[in-house]
């Protein structure tokens, strides 16, 4: 069972705590006001399920270094919540050394705002603590692996936008391809898989949704529509579910869900496009209009789902919208609403999300339509106790089953937004087929620009590259991860039974704390480095700069070619290298010309640029340089979370505040700009890939370098 963002039903209690000292005229935004940097809280080590007494480590992204505190809240029986403890935040990581009892908890990082000057910035995560039993230990480990896979597959930005940049990593609770009806698809607008759901979802997504609806019926919940809300026809003396389907790319997936829900006597609101272009293509008139009209007679409601900007922008990268473009979108919206009303009663609308901010489009004054999005009609949401959404790549605030399981009849109105594609596409692939291309087949984003400018139609894997390359630019926020679209290294990794057996044996020697941080073997940066060695390190003379401890030297040798001869250089004699020397010093410490140089400890070097340039001098023509370094987004080793002792490297940085950056005290971390600066001036070709919050580089020295 996945417990990602598990804590539920805490809206009122958390709001009271977060709104303390917050001015009434400033609405609370969990991701912070638009005019200041956001806070972002995360577990430093994967997992949302813990055993009692286990240390819990969190990190806070606090770019403005504002005074904040970490608040721990416990959910009690009867929907009552308790403030457990408040911890003053000083630096990352934060160890929550609390004597927890078992239960559900929410951890909130919030701005200290004693003078009531600006809106409070805050962010929260949830967890569950269980008793330490043999059965629970297995569940905890499974949860860690699942969460680690999510961490490796999905990047996040500081404003909460998620992007699945590696669809070849299957969800932790999926047994694909061994069993289940779910399968991975290419990633593009309206076609996004859920990565934090429970095992039963991946076995049969449609049945999972229907069983959740049945559970709500058994609990006594009544299903209502937005039309009933507008007409004040909601009985608030009984528990109600406001169920909304945003069709998006699920224009075929919607039908089997509708049929099942009608059999159960369930009503819902369906938000429809008039037309969809580029990413997914269809017209409303191509759908089963008569079926929709029959549903209206059964009490279902239909609304307009605005995607006018998405249609106008297409595959292009645009995040600033001029008046002319917005005016064109408003005209299109007016026409589309008018056309839909020829077939259905359209009184409400919502804005499509995805990469393009469709809510920027002004709603026509004469459209006589109510936008029911929370930010547009807050008065309609006053009685909504909490909400669920499966948009993007994760179910929020938790898995659907956990959300439904926690619902109480005392809650009179709950909102649920679902996307048909997530449930009705399987097993036949009616709207999107299983991804068949390998990572090696992914085209470069810059190669698609001319095709997009010519208005050419892209295939699914090309759509994926275009959409992913657009996403970080269009949705903003500091990227707490870097999507490497083309997978230039991992797509070539060797895979063999012999390799797997070696890695399993070597990981068994790791400290428990290391395995706790990297529970999924394929997401272990050391395993990734071994794959780099096995795939790209040539035989012959190999120079390893930054020797392993004496008891771990076999970790490098085990993955080299049989004809390799390894020589190690290190500044620390305690590592027992073959040569004790500072590799950043321009003077040569050995006269051999090497076929391969290894720099897996780049964060420890006083001058990473000098180390890279010196490596080029030691290489034969055509030789390879292999690099591994912690990324700035690493929750324990990255400069985004630890700017003082894990600063982000820039060209020319050798010292900070007059204090030398030295081994084991202050280490470098790297972002995408760091990598470009690091490799500038390299004589030859190089490729970089971001994996598991590390950067890996394979560079080849040119013949005339």
N, C-alpha and C positions, 0 to 999 in steps of 0.2 A: 504494500500500500504506500503510495506517495503522499507525503505530508507537506508538500511545497506550499508555503503561505497558508498553513492550515488554520490558524486561529480565526474563528468566525464570531459573528453575533456580538461584536464588541463596539458597535458604532457609537452609541451614546456615551459610554464610559470613556472611550479614547478621546472623543470629541471634547468632552468636558476638561480632560487633562491637557489636551493640546491647545485649547482656546484660552487657557489661563493667561491673563494679561494681554490677550489679543484684542485690538480695537474692533468694535462692532462693525464699523464701516468697511473693514478689510476682510473679505472672505478668505477662509482657510483653503490653501491649496497644498496638498500633501507633498507635491514636488516643488513647492516654493513659488513665490511671486515671479512674474515674468521678467522683472527688471533686476533680478539679482541671482547669483549662482545658487544652484540647488544642493541640498544635502542628499547623500545616498548611503544607505546602511545595508550591509551584507554580512553574511557569515564568512569569516576568513577561510574556514575549511568547510568543504561541502557537507550538506546535511541539514535537515530540519527536524529530525527525530533524534532524541538523545536519551541516554540512560541516566538515572538519578546519580548525582555526584560527579558526572563527567564535566570537565572544563568546557566552557562555551566561549568561543573566540569570535569577536565581531570587529569589523573595521568600518569607519565612517569616512566617506568622501566629503571633505569640508574645505573646498578651494579657497574660500575667503577667510579661513581660520577664525571663524566667529566663535564666541563662547557657546557651547552646547552642553547638554546633559543627555545621558542615556537612561531612559525610563523603562522599567520592567513591570508589566501588568499581567496578572493571572486571571484567567477566566474561571469563575466558580459556578457551581450548580445554580439553577434558577436564573440564569442569564445575568448574574451579578458579577462584577469584576473588582479586583483588588489591586491597588498600587503596591507592588512588592518592594521596590527599591529604586532609588534615584542615584545615579553615579555621575560624578563630574568627569567630563571627557577632557583629556589633556593631549593624548597622542594615540596612534594606532600601533599594534592591535589592542583591543580592549578585552581583558579576560573577565568574564562574569563569574566571579567566585561567590556564588550564592548557594545557600542550603535549600535548593529547590525540593519541593515535594512534587509528586507526579501531577500532570495536568497539562493544559494548554496555556501558552504564554504569548504575549506580544512584546517585542522590544522596539522602543521608539527612540530615535535620535531627534531631538528638537532644540531649536535655538533658544538660548536664554535671553529674555526680552524684558528686563525689569522696568525699562523706561517707556514701554508701550509706544515705541517710535515707529516700527515697521511691522508688517504681518509676520507672524512666526513661520519659520521654515522648518519642515519636519519630514521624516521618512520612517517607515516601519517595516519590520519583518516578523514572521510568526514561527512558532516552533511547538513541539510537543515533547514532554518528558515522561518516560515510562520507567517502571521498576526494572532493575537489572536481573532478568531471568534469561535462561538459555534461549528460549523462544524469542524474546525481545532483542537479544543481542544479534540474532540473525536478521530481524526486521530492521534494526538500526543500520547494520552493514549494507543491507540491500538498499535502504534509503540513501546512504552515502554514495553508493555507486551510481544510483539513478540521478542524484543531484549533481554529481561530478560530470556525468555525461551531458546534462543540461548546460552546465557551466562551460563545457568545452564546445558545445554545439551552438549556443546562443550568446550573442554579445548584447550588452545593455548600454544605454546611454544614461547620463546623469538625470535626465528628465523622464526616465522610465520607459523609453522606447526600446523594444526588444527586436532583435534581428537574428533569425536562424541563418548562419552563414555556412553551415556544414550539414546539408541534408543527408549525407551519407552516414552520419552518426544516428543510429536508431535510438528511440527513447528508452530510458532505463527499465521501464515496466513492460516493454514490448519484447516478445519472443520471435519477432520477424527475423528470418522468413520461416522459422520452424512451425509456428502455429499462429492462428488469428487471421481475421479478415482485413485488418489494417495494413497499409503498405506506405512507404515513403513516396512523396511526389516532388517534382521540381517546385521551387519556391518563387512565387511572384504574386502580384496584386490579387487579393481575393482567394489565393490558393496557398494557405498556410496551415501546416499540420500542428496538432497539439502535442507538446513534448513533456507535460507534467501530469498526465492523466494516470488513472489506475489500470491495473492489468486487465480488468474486464472490459475496459474501453477498447484496448487494442485487440482483444479477442473478437469483439463484435460491436463496433461503434454505434450502430443503429439501435441494437437491443439495449445497450448501455443507457442511451438517452431515454428510450421508452420505459425501461424499468425505473429510472429515476422519476419520470412523470407519474408512473403508477404508485411509487412510494409516496409522492406528494398527495395523490388522491386518497390513499389509505390514511394519511395524516389528517385528512379533512380539509385540505386546501381547495379553494374555488379558483378557477381560471377566468381572468377578465381581460378586456381589450382596452386600448387607448380611447376608443370611442366611448366606452362606458365611463372612463375617468372624466372625459370632457363633459359628458352629460350628467355627471354626478349620480350615476347609477351603480355605485359600488357600496355594498353592504359592509361597513367597517366593523360590524359586530362578529364577523367571521374572517378567518384567515384567507388572504387572496394572493394569487400569483399573477403578476403582469408579465406574460410571456411574449417576447418579441423575437421574430426571425428576420435577420438581415440577409437577404438572398445572396447578394454579391455574385461570386462565381459558382454558386450552387443552384443554377437554374434547372438542372435535372435532379439534383440531390433532394430538392424540396418535396417532390411528389410522394415518395414512399413514407416520409415523415408525416405529411398531411394525412394520408390515408390511415396510418396507425393512430394518430391523435383524434381523428374524427370517430374512430371506433371506440375510443375511451371517453368520448363526450367532452373533449378538451377544446377550448377556444384560444386563439392567439392573434396577435397582430403581425402581419407580414409586410415588410418594407421592400418595395420593388423599384428597380431601375426602369426607366422607359427604354433606354438603350445602353449598351456597354460596348466599348471599343478598346482595341489594342491588347490589353492584358487578357481579358476574357471577352468574347464577342457574341452578343445575341441581342435581339430586339424583344420587347415585351410581347408584341403580336405573335412571335414565334412560340410563346409559351401556351399552356393549356388555359386559355382565358375563361372558357366555360366552367372549368373546375373551380377557378377562383370565384366566379359569380355564384356558383352553388354554395361555396363556403360562406359567402356573405349572407345568404339566406339562413345559414346555420348559426349566425352570430359572430363569425370571424370579421376582423377589420383589416383593411389594407391601407398602407401609406406610401408616400413617395420617398425614395432613397436617393438623395442628391449626389451624383458623381460627375457633375458637369465640368468641373475643372480637370478631373482625371481624364475625361474624354478629350478635352481640348489640348491638354499637355502631352498626352500619350507617353511614349518612352523617354521623352526629353527630361533633362535635369533643370527644373525651374522651382525656386523657392521664394521668389519675390514676384508678386502679382500686381501689374499695373492696372489702372482704371479701365483701360480699353478691354483687357482680358476679362476682368471681373464683370464688366458690363455685358460682354458677350455671353458669359456664363449665366448671368441673371436672366437674359433674354431666353437662353436655352431652357433654363429651369421653368420659366413661365410657360413656355410652349409644351414642355414635357408634362407638367402637371395638368395642363388643359387636355392633352391627349389621353392621359391615364383616366381622367374623369369621364371620358366617353365610354369607358368599360366598367369602372368601379367607383365606389364612393370614397374619394380621397380627401380626408380632413386633416391628416397629420403627416409629418415628414421628419426624417433624420438625415444627418450628413454622413456620407461615406468617409471612412478613415483612410487606412493605407498610407502611402507615401505623400499624397497630396492633401493639403489642408482645405478640403471642400467647404468647411464652415466659413471660410473667408468670403464666400459668394453672398452678396446681399440678397435677402429673400424679397421677391417682388411684393410690393405693398398690396396690389390688387389680387394676389393669389388666394387670399382668404384661407390660409393654411396655418396650422400650429406646428412649430418645430418643437418636438417633445424631448430633444436632447436636454440633459440636466442644466447645462450652462445657459440655455436659451429660455427654458420655462421652469425655473426653480420652484415656483409655487405648486407645480404639479407633482413635485418630488417630496414635498414636505412630510407626507405620511409614509414614504418608502423607508422601511427600517434598514434595509441593506440590499445589495445587488450582486449579481453574478454576470460575468461575461467570459466567453471563450474566444474573443477576438485576438488577433495576432497569433503568438505561438504558445501561449500558456493559458490555462483556465485560471480565472482570478475571482476571488482571492485564494481559491484552493481548487482541488478537483471537484467535478460536479457531484459525485457521490458524497463526498465529505460535506459539501455545502448543503445538499439536500438532507443528509443524515442529521445535521445540526439544527435544522429548522424546527421552530416550536409554534404550536397553534396560537400562542399569545402574540406572535408577530402578525399584524393585520395586513400588511402589504409588502411584498418582496418582488423586486424586479429581476428578470432573467433575460439576458440577451444571448441568443444562440445563432450560430451560422450553419445552415443546412449542409454545406460542404463537409464540415467536420464529422458528420454522422451518416449522411445518405450517399456519399461517394463510394462507399465500400460495400461489398467486395468487387463490384464490377468496374469501377473507375468510370462512372458515367460523366463526370465533369473534368477529371484529371487522371491520367494514367500513372502507373508506377514509374518512378525515375529509372531509366535504363542506362543512361550515359554514366560513364565512370568519371571520377574527378579529372582524369587526364583529358577528357573531351570538352572541358569547360573552355569557352573562348575568352580571349582577353577583352576587357571592357572597352579599351580604346579602339579595338578593331571593329566595334559595332557602331561607332559614332557616325561614320559615313553612311552606313545602311539605314540608320535611324533618320538621318537628315534627308535621305532619299525617299522616306516613307515606306520602306520595305517591311514586310511582315516577318517577325522573328519567330523561330521555333521555341519550344518550351525551355530548353537549356540556355538559349540566347536571352529569352525573357528573364530567366533567373539572374543571369549576369548583369543585365541592364537594371533590373529592379533593385538588386542588392547594392550595386554601385551608386544608385540614386538615393538610397534610403538614409544613409548617415548624413548626407548633405541636406536633404529635404526636411528631416525631422529634428535636426539640431541637437543641442546638448553635448557635453563632453563625452566622447566615446570611451566607455570602460571596457574596451576590447577592440580589436582591429580585424575586420573581416578580410581574409585573403581569398579572393574569389576564385583564382585560377588553380589553387592547390599545386603549385609547381614542384613541391618536394614530396608531399605525402602521397600524391597520385602515382609516384614511382617507387614507393617503399616495397622492399622485399617482404614476403610473408611465407613462412615455412614452419613446419612443426618443430624443427630443430631450434629456430629462433624463439618460438613460444616457450619451449621447455627451458631454454637458457634464461629468459627474462623472469620466468616464474621462480626459478631457483635463486636468482640474484635479488629479486624483490623480497624474498623471504628473509634476507639478511638485513633489511632496512629497519631503522628504528620505528617503533609504533607511531610516533608523532608524524613521521614522514608519510607512512601509509595512510594515516588519518587524513592528511592533506591531499593525497593523490590515491584514493581507494580504487579507482578504475584504472587498470593497467595501461590501456591504450592512451589515457590522458596523463600518465606519469611523464614529466619532462625528461627524466633519465631514460625511460624506455624509448621515448621519441628520439633522444640522442643516439641510443644504440641502433635504432633503425636508420638514422642518418649515417652512422659509421658503416653499417652492413651494406647500405645501398650506394653510398657515394665515395667512401674512402678507398683509394686505390692501393694495390699492393706495393711493395718496395719500401723505401725509407719513409717512415712516418714520424713527424715531430709533434708531440703532445705538450702544449704550453699550459702549465697549471697542472702539476702532477696530482694524481689521486693519492689518498693515504695508502701506506704500504699494504694494508690488509684488503684494499679494494682495487689494486692495480689490474687484477684479472678482469675487471669489468670492461676495461678498454680492449685488452688483448683478445677477449672472447669473440669480438665482433669484427676483427680485422681479417683481411685476406690471409690465407696460410703462408704466403711468401712475404709477409710484412716484417719489417724490423723496426721496433718502437724505441724512440729516444725521448726522454722526458726532461723538460726544463721547468724550474720553479724558483721563485725568490725565497721560498721557505725551506731551509734545510731539513726541517722536521718531516717533510713529505718524502724524504729520501729520493730526490730526483737524480737522474744521471748527471745533470749539470745544474749548479746553483747560479742563477743569474736573473737580472731584471730584464725581461723581454722588451720592455718599453724603451730601454736604452738603445740608441742606434748602433753601438758597436756590436759586431758579430760575436756570438758566444760559441759557434760551431761552424765549420767550413763546409759541411755536407749540404748538397742540394736535395731537397725533399720532394717526394711525389705528392705528399699531403701534409698539411699543418692543421692541428686541432686547437681551437680556442673556445672551449666550452665554459670557461670561467671569466668571460669578458667583464662582468660587473665588478670583479676584484681588481682589475688593472687600473693603475693611477692614470694612464693615458690610453684609452681604448683605440684611438685613431693611430697612435704610434705603433701599437701592437699589430694592428691590421696591416699597416704599411711595411713594418718589419717582416711580417709573415710573407708578404709578396717577394721580398728580397731573398728569403730562404727557399722559395718554391722553384722547382724546375719549370721550364716552359711547358704549359699545358697542365701543370699541377693544380691541386684543389685545396682551397681553404674552407674549413667547416667551422661554423660559429654557432654558439648557443648562448642566449642571454635573457635574463628576466625582463618581462615587459613592464611598462609603467603602470599597467592595469592590474598587475598581480596584487591580490588583496593583502599579502603579507610582505612582499618584496618590491612593490611598485611605488614609484614616486607620486602617483595620484593619491595614494593613501598615506605614504610616509615621505613627504617632500624634504624633510630635514636630513634623515639618515639613509634614504634611498632616492636621491635626487635623479631627475630625468637628465640624461647626458645630452650635452650640446657641444658642437665643435669648438674647441678652445677652452673648455672647462677642464681644469686640472686641480683647482683648489676651490673651496667654498668657505667664505667668511674667514679667510686667512688660515684655515685649518686643512691640512693635507687629507685627501680622501684615501684612506688606507684599508688594508685587509681586515675584514670582519667587523669594522666599526661603521664606516660609511661606504655604501656600495652604490654603483650606478644602476639605473634601470633605463629602459629604452622604449621610445614610441616610434611611430612611423617616420617622423621627421628625423629622429636620431639615426635610424637605419640609413636613410638617404645620405646624411652627412658622413656617417661612418664609412660608407662605401664610395664616396666621391673620390675620384682620382685613382680608383682601382683599374689596373691594366688588364682588361678582360671582361668576361660576363659574370653576372651574379644573379641569384634568385633568393628571395626571402619569403618565409611563410610564418604566420602567427598561429601557434598551437599551444593550448593549455596555459595561456598567459605567459608564454615564452616566445621569443623570436629565434628562428633558426635560419641560417644563411649558408648557401653553398655557392662558392665563387671559384671560377676557373681562370688561371693566369694565361694570358694570350701568349702565343709563340714568340712574339717580339717584345714581350713585357719585361 
